[in-house]
């Protein structure tokens, strides 16, 4: 499975988890997914790809 396909599959799973109202652990056990993998993908997919970095440039006085 290509990384983009894997990400798409987990995007659907994370959406299903959110809609379920279950904890990550309960959802993983119910669906047969590794608990740590569910947590990993939730964190990975909820990170904003456009998170700006710190602007360390200072204007001269």
C-alpha positions as CSV (number, residue, x, y, z in Angstrom):
1,X,0.0,0.0,0.0
2,X,1.4,3.4,-1.0
3,X,1.7,6.0,1.8
4,X,-1.0,8.2,0.3
5,X,-3.4,5.2,0.2
6,X,-2.5,4.3,3.8
7,X,-3.2,7.9,4.9
8,X,-6.5,7.9,3.1
9,X,-7.5,4.6,4.8
10,X,-6.6,6.0,8.2
11,X,-8.3,9.3,7.6
12,X,-11.5,7.3,7.1
13,X,-10.8,5.3,10.3
14,X,-10.1,8.4,12.3
15,X,-13.4,10.0,11.1
16,X,-15.2,6.8,12.1
17,X,-13.5,6.9,15.5
18,X,-14.6,10.5,16.0
19,X,-18.2,9.7,15.0
20,X,-18.3,6.7,17.3
21,X,-17.9,8.7,20.6
22,X,-15.6,5.9,21.9
23,X,-12.2,6.4,23.4
24,X,-9.3,5.5,21.1
25,X,-8.7,2.4,23.1
26,X,-12.3,1.2,23.0
27,X,-12.5,1.9,19.3
28,X,-9.2,0.1,18.5
29,X,-10.3,-3.0,20.5
30,X,-13.8,-3.0,18.9
31,X,-12.4,-2.7,15.3
32,X,-9.3,-4.9,15.9
33,X,-6.7,-2.2,15.3
34,X,-3.5,-1.8,17.3
35,X,-4.2,0.7,20.1
36,X,-1.0,2.6,19.5
37,X,-1.5,2.8,15.8
38,X,-4.9,4.5,16.3
39,X,-3.3,7.1,18.6
40,X,-0.5,7.7,16.1
41,X,-2.8,8.4,13.2
42,X,-5.1,10.6,15.3
43,X,-2.1,12.7,16.2
44,X,-0.6,12.7,12.7
45,X,-3.9,13.6,11.0
46,X,-4.9,16.3,13.4
47,X,-1.6,18.2,13.0
48,X,-2.1,21.3,10.9
49,X,0.1,21.0,7.8
50,X,0.3,24.8,7.6
51,X,1.4,25.4,11.2
52,X,3.5,28.6,10.9
53,X,7.0,28.6,12.6
54,X,8.3,31.3,14.8
55,X,9.3,34.5,13.0
56,X,12.6,35.3,14.5
57,X,13.3,38.2,12.2
58,X,13.6,41.6,14.0
59,X,13.3,45.0,12.4
60,X,16.3,47.2,13.0
61,X,15.5,50.0,15.4
